[in-house]
Amino acid sequence: MTDDTARAAEILKEHRESIDRLDAILVYTLGERFKHTQAVGRLKAAHDLPASDPAREERQIARLEDLATEADLDPEFAKAFLNFIIQEVIRHHKKHQE
């Protein structure tokens, strides 16, 4: 193995370790987010509030698109990701209402 190849392998290892740490952060952050959305779902169900709030969802999507742009992340990807999360949250809220 050449010195360049060995150095490339070390850099690759460092990137992968960072990716693994970030994946863990994402999973734990989503877990924490869903704890809060579950509480919101229970509150909505207890007070006969609708499972979804389209105006808030629009604001959240716009906010996330702005954050994505600031973070140099494709805003369309961020929007699709948040839409996926919102649909899952609404599904959970509807379960609480049943």
ChimeraX attribute file (.defattr): number of C-alpha atoms within 10 A of each C-alpha:
attribute: neighborCount
match mode: 1-to-1
recipient: residues
	/A:1	6
	/A:2	7
	/A:3	8
	/A:4	9
	/A:5	10
	/A:6	11
	/A:7	12
	/A:8	12
	/A:9	12
	/A:10	12
	/A:11	12
	/A:12	12
	/A:13	12
	/A:14	12
	/A:15	12
	/A:16	12
	/A:17	12
	/A:18	12
	/A:19	12
	/A:20	12
	/A:21	11
	/A:22	12
	/A:23	12
	/A:24	12
	/A:25	12
	/A:26	12
	/A:27	11
	/A:28	12
	/A:29	12
	/A:30	13
	/A:31	12
	/A:32	12
	/A:33	13
	/A:34	16
	/A:35	12
	/A:36	12
	/A:37	18
	/A:38	17
	/A:39	13
	/A:40	16
	/A:41	25
	/A:42	20
	/A:43	15
	/A:44	18
	/A:45	18
	/A:46	11
	/A:47	10
	/A:48	10
	/A:49	14
	/A:50	13
	/A:51	20
	/A:52	17
	/A:53	10
	/A:54	9
	/A:55	8
	/A:56	10
	/A:57	14
	/A:58	12
	/A:59	11
	/A:60	16
	/A:61	19
	/A:62	15
	/A:63	13
	/A:64	18
	/A:65	21
	/A:66	15
	/A:67	14
	/A:68	17
	/A:69	14
	/A:70	11
	/A:71	10
	/A:72	9
	/A:73	13
	/A:74	12
	/A:75	19
	/A:76	13
	/A:77	12
	/A:78	19
	/A:79	18
	/A:80	13
	/A:81	13
	/A:82	17
	/A:83	16
	/A:84	11
	/A:85	15
	/A:86	17
	/A:87	12
	/A:88	14
	/A:89	20
	/A:90	18
	/A:91	14
	/A:92	17
	/A:93	24
	/A:94	17
	/A:95	13
	/A:96	18
	/A:97	17
	/A:98	6
